[in-house]
Amino acid sequence: MNTKTESLQNFFVRLMANKLFETFVVSVIIVSALVVGVKTYDISPNVLQALAIFDWVITFIFLFEISVRFVAEPNKWKFFNKAWNIFDTLIVVVSLIPIENSDMALLGRLIRIFRVLRMVSIIPELRMLLNSLAKALPQLGYVMLLMFIIFYIYAAIGSTLFQDINPVLWGDISISLLTLFRVMTFEDWTDVMYETMEVYPLSWFYYLTFIFFTAFAFLNMIIGIVVNVLEEEHALERAEEAEASGEPSLGELRDEILSLKEAVQKINRH
């Protein structure tokens, strides 16, 4: 690497670390989202043309920003090992394709909508939240499966008992599942309960137990899993920062303390 390339790379590294540059990029992303929203209104052709030009300016700003990140990366292949970098690159590249006046215009508008997600790749805290959610999905899958089993059992019971009371809500098991989802989200669920209580006075027990299992128990389990994974992500990030700064990790400190303890015990034996 020659001196000019190295100095340019160092300049881009400092530019990426600059909070003003990060704030500017986030502001451009927000403005890009607002431009997409404005285009959904009935506006004059002159304003629409001005927004189109402004949209191209935003696209070239994004192109500059992604170029800065690419040049600042010492290992260029490592840049594409990160999923968010690939996502950002695809969004920017597709935005450069002039498809506004073609059959692919709808795709172009959709791509510009997804540019809002670039805020996640720019802000580390948002990126950590989304990564934690993605890592929690395998555990959440088992909870959701158990929740579906409970839903299915209660839907079968509800369809069997309450079908003659209100076929619109309990006509078959699929409609019963939708009704139970309404009960779980507390959307006028008492109206559904009071209607069945006129025929089955003890049917309140059916609704209360269902709400306990779903709205309270399972949703709290989901929250607990996500929070636990988020804490693990924070601990991993702190360990990576400590390793990058040269500070010993907790495991290394523990091993060092154990070795010192063994050395002291050997000295005491002698």
N, C-alpha and C positions, 0 to 999 in steps of 0.2 A: 504494500500500500504506500503510495507516494505521499509527500507532505501535504499537497493541496487536498487530496481526497480525505486524508486523516483530519485535517483542520475543518473541512466541510462536515465530516461526520461528527466531530466534537461540537461544532456549532449547532447541528441539528439535535444532538443529545441534550444540550443546554436549552434549546428551544422547546423540546418536549417537556422538560422538567419545569419550564416556566409556567407559573400559575395563570399569568395573564393570557398566554397562548391557549392554555386549556380552557379558560373561561370564554375566550373568543370562539373557540370551536364549539363549545356547548351552546353558546348564544346563536351561532349559525345554524346548529341543528334545530333549536327551538324555532328560529325564524323559518327554516325549511318546513317544519310542521305547520306553522301558521299559514304559509303560502299554499300548502295543500288544502288546508281548511277554507281559505278564501276562495279557491277555485270551485268549491262546491256551491257557491252562491251565484245568483244571476247577476253578472257584472258586464260592463260594456266591453266591446272588442278591444278598445285602446288599453284599458286596464289589464285585460287578459294578455295582451301582447307584452305589456310592461312586466307582468308577472313571469311570463315565459323567459324574458331576458334576465330577470332577477334570478330565476331558477337556474339558468346556465351559469351565472356568477357563483351561486352557491355550490353548484357541481364542481366548478374549477377550484373553489376553495377546499372542498373535500379532497379533490385530486392532489392538491398541494400538501394537505395534511397527511394523507396516506403515503405520499412520497417522502415526506420528512421522517415518518416512522420507519419506512423501509430503509432509507439511507442511514438512519441512526442505528439500525440493528447491525452489530458487527458480523454476525453469521446470517447471511441472507436466507439460507434454507431454513434456519430456525424461525424466521419471521412467519413462514407459512405452516409451521407446526402448531401455531395457535389458531383455534377455530374462529375467534373473533377477528383476527387479521384477515382470514380468508373471507369471512362474511363482509367485512368493510370493503375489501378489494372488489368483490363481486358487485356490491351495491354501487360503488363508484363507477366501475367499468360499464355496467349496464346503463347507468344514468347518462353516460356519454354517447350512447347510441341514439341517433335522431329518429325516434319512432313516433313522435307526436302526431304526425299526419298520415300514419299508416294504419294497417289493420292491427298492429301491435300497440296501439295507443293506450289501450286499457292496461296492458302489462307495464308500460312506462309509468302510468299513474300509480299503479300498485307498488312498483319499485320505489318510487319517491315517498310513498307513505311509510315504507319500511325503513327509510333513512332515519326515522325517529329512533329506531333501535340502536343507532350508532352511539346514542348517549350512554347506553349500557357499556359499550366497549371503551368509551372515553373515561367514565367515572369508575374508579376501582371498587367503590362501595357497592354500586349497583351490579357490577360484574360479579362480585363475591356473592351477592344475594341470589343471582340467577344460577351461578355455579353450584351453590348449596342446594337450591331447589332441584337442579338436575341430578345431583348425587343422591338426593333423598328419594328420587322416584322409585328405585327398586324396593325400598322399605315401604313406601307409600302404596305400592301396588298390592302388597299383601293386606294392608289395612282396607284399601278400597274393595278388594275381593271379599273380605269378611263383611264389609258394609253392604255389598251387593247381596250376599247371602241373607243377611238380616232383612234387607229391603224385600227380597223375593219371598221370604217366609211370611212377612207381614202383609205383602200384597196379595198372596194367595189366601190368607185368612180373611183379609178385608173383602176381597172379591167374593168369597164364599158366603160371608155373613151379611154384607151390606149391598149386594148386587140388586136386590129387589127394592131397597130403600131409595137408591139414587143410581140408576144405570149410567148416568153421565160421568159420575166420579168413580164408580166401582164396577163398571160393566164387564171388564175382563182384566187380566193380570197386568197388561201393559198400561191401561188407563189407571189402574190402581197404583202402579209405580209412580206415575206422574202425580197422582193425588198425594201419595206419601211424601214425594219431594216437596210438594206445597206445604204439607204439615211440618216437615223438617225445617223449612225456611220461615215458618211462622206466618205464612201468607193467609190470613183469615182462617187459620186452622180451627179456631173455636167454632166457626159456623159449621164446618164439616162434622166436628165432634157432637155438637148439640143436635144435629139432624139425626145422627145414628142413636143418640141417647134416648130419643123419643120412642124408639123400638126396643133398644137394648140399653137399659139404664146404666149397666156396668161397663159399657163400651169405653168410658173414659180411661179405664185401666189400659186398654189397648193403645190409646194414643199417648198416654204418659210414659209407658214403658218404651214405646218406639222412639219418642223424643229423647228419653234418657240415653238409649243406646246410640242414637245417631247424632243428634245436635250437641250432646254433652260428651259422651264417652269417646266416640270415634273422632270427632272433630278435635278434641283435646289431644288425642293420640297423634293426629296428623301435625298439629302445632308443635307437640313435643319432639317429634322426629325431625321436623324442619329446624327447630331451635338447636337441637343436639348436633345436627350436621353443620349448622352455621358456626357453632362454637368450635367444632373440629377444624373448620376452614380458617377461623381466626387464629387458632393455635398453630396451624401449619404455616400461616403467613408470618406469624411472629418468629417461628423457628427459622424460616427462610431469611427473614431480615437479620436475625442474629447471626446466621451463618455467613450472610453477605458482609456483615460488618466485622466479622472475625471474632465475635463474642462466643464463648462456649455455650452449648445447648444445655438443657436441664439434664439430659441423659449423660452428657460428658461430665458435668459437675457431679452427678451422683456417682459415676464410676471413679472419679478422682477422689471423692470423699471416702468411698469404700476402700480404695487402695491405700489412702493415708491411714485409715482405721486399722487395716491389716498390718501396716508398717509399725504403727504404735503398739499393737498387740505383740508383734515379734520382739520389739525392744523391751517391753515389760517382761516377757518370758526370760530374756537373757539377764 
